[in-house]
Amino acid sequence: MTNKLLTITGPTACGKTSLAAELAYQLGGEIISADSRQVFRGMDIGTGKDLADYHIHGVDIPYHLIDIHDAGYEYNVYQFQNDFIRAYGDIVGRGRMPILCGGTGMYIEAVVKGYQLADAPIDPDFRKRMEAYSDEELTARLSSLVKLHNNTDTETRDRLLRALEINEYRVLHPDEYPHMPEMEHLIIGVLYPRELVIERIGIRLRQRLEEGMVEEVRRLLESGVPAERLLRYGLEYKHITRYLLGSCTYDEMYTNLYTDIRRFAKRQMTWFRRMERQGIPIRWIDGTQPLEVKVGEVMGLLGR
C-alpha cells in the first residue's frame, strides 16, 4: 500500500474530512491536507479544519500540513509541493498509508502531475529588460516555455512578468525543482446533487457564524494580521474583514459570502472536470450515501 496515494476531494461542504478520517482509521493511514488555507494557525472556523473529525473510535488520526504557519504568511504551491514530499516520505517510511484530503484543486493537481515549480526570486534586472516588450510579446515568450491552460498568468502585466520570471528561472536552475516520488494514484471525488450542495453550504455557514467565525477574524486583525492579507484569503476572511472594517452591513456580508461560497463550489467542480479532461481519472461517489457505504466503496476500489 505504501506506493499508493489515496486522494479524497470534492467541492466545499461535501464531507471530505469525515470520509478521509474513517478511511485512515480502517487503513492505518495518515492524512495530508490539500487545503490552501488550513496551513495557517488561528484560521480554524473559516477554513473548516474540523479537527474533531480526526478523533474517531477513540483514536486520534495523525494529520499533516495543518497549522504549520502563522496567519499572514505568504504560502504557495511550490512550498506545498515540498511540504507534501516531506510528509509523504515520513508517512510511507513508517509503513503507513498516505491520504491526501482537500478541495484545493491546484494542490492536488500539483501532486498528481508533478508540477515543475521553483521558488524563483524577484529579479529586478530581468524585469527592467522586459520593459521594452509588449504584453503580447511577453505572452508569446511565456507560451514558448510552458503550456498556458488558462489566463490566470496573463491577467495583468505583473502576473505575466512573474510567470515569465519563474519559468525562465526553471530553465536555468533545473536542480532546484521538487521531484514527486513515484505513486499509484486513486482519486476519490465526493459528489452531491447541486441543490444539496447549496443547502449544505447554507447550513454550514450559519453554524460557523454561530461558532464564532466573526470573532475569529476579529482576533486575527487584533493580533496584527494585515487586513489586506485577510482580504486576499477570500471567502469568509474577505467578507468578514470588510464587515469589521465597516465596509458593509452584517446582512450584506452574509448574503455576499453565501453567494461567493456557492460560486466557489462551482469553480471547484470546473477545475475537477478540467483535470478529468486532461486524463486524470477521478472516481466519483455519491455523497448522500451513509458514511459506512462510502467507506466500503472506496475500500473495494483499493482491493480491500
C-alpha positions in Angstrom: 0.0 0.0 0.0 2.9 2.4 0.6 3.5 3.2 -3.1 -0.1 4.3 -3.4 -1.7 7.7 -2.7 -5.4 7.8 -1.9 -6.9 11.3 -2.5 -10.3 12.4 -1.2 -11.5 15.5 -2.8 -14.6 17.3 -4.0 -16.3 20.7 -3.7 -16.7 22.5 -0.4 -19.2 21.1 2.1 -19.2 17.6 0.7 -17.9 15.8 3.8 -14.3 15.1 2.7 -12.7 15.2 6.2 -15.0 12.7 7.9 -14.6 10.2 5.0 -10.8 10.6 4.9 -10.6 10.1 8.7 -12.6 6.9 8.7 -10.6 5.6 5.8 -7.4 6.4 7.7 -8.7 4.5 10.7 -9.5 1.5 8.5 -6.3 1.5 6.5 -3.8 2.6 9.2 -3.3 5.8 7.4 -2.4 9.4 8.0 -3.9 12.5 6.3 -2.1 15.2 4.4 -4.2 18.3 4.0 -4.6 19.7 0.5 -6.3 23.0 1.6 -4.5 26.2 0.8 -5.8 28.0 4.0 -5.7 25.3 6.6 -1.9 25.7 6.7 -2.5 28.8 8.8 -2.7 28.9 12.6 -5.7 30.8 14.0 -7.8 30.3 10.9 -9.8 27.4 12.2 -13.6 28.0 11.8 -13.4 29.9 8.5 -11.2 27.2 6.9 -13.3 24.3 8.2 -10.4 22.4 9.8 -13.0 20.2 11.7 -10.2 18.8 13.8 -12.7 16.9 15.9 -13.3 14.7 12.8 -9.8 13.4 13.2 -10.7 11.8 16.6 -12.8 8.7 15.8 -13.3 5.4 17.6 -11.2 6.6 20.5 -8.2 7.2 18.2 -6.5 10.4 17.0 -5.8 10.2 13.3 -2.5 11.9 12.5 -2.6 14.8 10.1 -0.1 16.9 8.3 0.2 20.4 6.7 -2.4 21.9 9.1 -1.4 24.8 11.4 2.2 25.0 10.0 2.4 28.8 9.5 1.1 31.9 11.2 -1.8 33.6 9.5 -0.5 36.3 7.2 2.4 34.1 5.9 2.8 34.0 2.1 2.3 30.3 1.2 2.4 29.0 -2.3 2.1 25.8 -4.4 5.9 25.4 -4.6 6.1 25.3 -0.8 3.1 22.9 -0.7 4.9 20.5 -3.0 8.0 20.4 -0.8 5.9 20.1 2.3 3.9 17.3 0.7 7.0 15.4 -0.3 8.4 15.5 3.2 5.1 14.4 4.8 4.6 11.7 2.2 8.1 10.3 2.8 7.6 10.4 6.5 4.3 8.5 6.3 5.4 5.8 3.9 8.7 5.5 5.7 6.8 4.3 8.8 4.7 1.9 6.7 1.6 3.9 6.9 -1.0 4.8 4.2 -0.9 8.4 3.0 -4.3 10.0 2.3 -4.4 13.4 0.6 -7.6 15.2 1.6 -8.8 18.7 0.5 -10.6 20.7 -2.1 -7.7 22.9 -3.5 -7.6 21.5 -7.0 -4.3 23.2 -7.8 -2.6 21.4 -4.9 -4.0 18.0 -5.8 -3.0 18.6 -9.5 0.5 19.7 -8.4 0.9 16.3 -6.7 -0.7 14.1 -9.4 1.0 15.8 -12.3 4.2 16.7 -10.5 4.2 20.4 -11.3 7.7 21.7 -12.1 7.8 24.8 -9.9 10.7 26.7 -8.4 11.0 29.3 -5.7 12.3 31.8 -8.1 13.5 35.1 -6.6 12.4 38.5 -7.8 14.9 39.6 -10.5 14.9 43.4 -10.9 17.4 43.3 -13.8 15.2 40.8 -15.7 12.1 43.0 -15.1 14.0 46.0 -16.3 14.9 44.2 -19.6 11.3 43.2 -20.1 10.0 46.8 -20.0 10.8 47.0 -23.7 8.4 44.3 -24.6 4.6 44.4 -25.0 2.2 42.2 -23.2 1.6 40.2 -26.4 5.4 39.6 -26.8 5.7 38.6 -23.2 2.8 36.2 -23.5 4.3 34.6 -26.6 7.6 34.2 -24.8 5.8 32.6 -21.8 4.0 30.3 -24.2 7.3 29.0 -25.6 8.3 27.9 -22.1 5.0 26.4 -20.7 1.6 25.4 -22.0 -1.0 28.0 -20.9 -4.1 26.2 -19.6 -5.9 29.4 -18.6 -5.5 33.2 -18.5 -4.5 33.4 -14.8 -0.9 34.1 -15.5 -1.7 36.7 -18.2 -4.5 38.7 -16.5 -2.2 41.6 -15.6 1.3 42.6 -16.6 2.6 41.9 -13.0 1.3 38.4 -13.2 2.7 37.9 -16.6 6.1 39.1 -15.6 6.1 36.9 -12.5 5.1 33.8 -14.5 7.8 34.5 -17.1 10.4 35.1 -14.3 9.5 31.8 -12.7 9.6 29.8 -15.9 12.9 31.3 -17.2 14.4 30.6 -13.7 13.2 27.0 -14.1 15.2 26.6 -17.4 18.4 27.9 -15.8 18.1 26.1 -12.4 16.6 22.6 -13.2 18.0 21.0 -10.0 16.0 23.3 -7.7 12.7 21.8 -8.5 10.8 19.4 -6.2 10.6 15.8 -7.5 7.5 13.9 -6.8 8.0 10.3 -5.7 6.5 7.6 -7.9 3.0 7.0 -6.8 0.0 5.0 -7.9 -3.0 7.3 -7.6 -6.6 6.7 -6.7 -8.6 9.9 -6.6 -12.0 9.8 -5.0 -14.4 12.7 -5.5 -17.4 13.1 -3.2 -20.3 14.5 -5.1 -23.8 15.7 -4.0 -26.6 17.0 -6.3 -26.2 20.7 -6.8 -29.2 21.6 -4.8 -28.0 19.6 -1.8 -24.6 21.3 -2.0 -26.2 24.7 -1.9 -28.3 23.6 1.1 -25.2 22.2 2.9 -23.3 25.4 2.3 -26.1 27.4 3.9 -26.3 25.2 6.9 -22.6 25.1 7.4 -22.3 28.9 7.0 -24.9 29.5 9.7 -23.1 27.0 12.0 -19.8 28.6 11.6 -21.1 32.1 12.3 -22.8 30.7 15.5 -19.5 29.1 16.5 -17.7 32.5 16.4 -16.3 33.0 12.9 -16.7 36.7 13.1 -14.8 36.7 16.4 -12.1 34.6 14.8 -11.5 37.2 12.1 -11.6 40.0 14.7 -8.8 38.2 16.7 -6.7 37.8 13.6 -7.0 41.6 12.9 -6.2 42.4 16.5 -3.2 40.1 16.5 -1.6 42.2 13.7 -2.5 40.2 10.6 -3.0 42.9 7.9 -6.5 43.4 6.7 -5.1 43.3 3.1 -3.8 39.8 3.7 -7.1 38.6 5.1 -9.0 40.1 2.1 -6.7 38.1 -0.2 -7.5 34.9 1.6 -11.0 35.3 0.2 -14.4 34.0 1.1 -15.1 34.1 4.8 -12.0 36.2 5.6 -12.6 38.6 2.8 -16.3 39.3 3.6 -16.0 39.3 7.4 -13.0 41.6 7.3 -15.0 44.0 5.1 -17.8 43.9 7.7 -15.5 44.5 10.6 -13.9 47.4 8.8 -17.4 48.9 8.3 -17.5 48.5 4.5 -20.8 46.6 4.6 -23.6 45.6 7.0 -23.9 42.1 8.6 -26.7 41.2 6.3 -24.8 42.3 3.3 -21.8 40.3 4.5 -23.8 37.2 4.9 -25.6 37.5 1.6 -22.4 38.2 -0.4 -20.5 35.4 1.5 -23.2 32.8 0.8 -23.2 33.8 -2.9 -19.4 33.6 -3.1 -19.2 30.2 -1.5 -21.7 28.8 -3.9 -19.7 30.3 -6.8 -16.5 28.8 -5.3 -18.1 25.3 -5.2 -18.9 25.7 -8.9 -15.4 26.8 -9.7 -14.0 23.8 -7.8 -16.1 21.4 -9.9 -15.0 23.2 -13.1 -11.4 22.6 -12.0 -12.0 18.9 -11.3 -13.8 18.4 -14.6 -10.8 20.0 -16.4 -8.5 17.6 -14.6 -10.6 14.7 -16.0 -10.5 16.1 -19.5 -6.7 16.2 -19.2 -6.6 12.5 -18.4 -6.6 12.5 -14.6 -9.2 9.9 -13.5 -11.5 10.8 -10.6 -13.8 8.1 -9.2 -16.9 10.0 -8.1 -19.0 8.5 -5.3 -22.5 9.6 -4.1 -22.1 11.8 -1.1 -25.7 11.2 0.0 -24.8 7.6 1.0 -24.2 6.7 4.6 -20.5 7.0 5.6 -20.1 3.3 6.0 -21.3 2.7 2.4 -18.9 5.3 1.1 -16.0 3.8 3.0 -16.9 0.3 1.7 -17.0 1.6 -1.9 -13.5 3.1 -1.5 -12.1 0.0 0.2 -13.4 -2.0 -2.7 -11.6 0.2 -5.2 -8.5 -0.3 -3.2 -9.0 -4.1 -3.3 -9.6 -4.3 0.4 
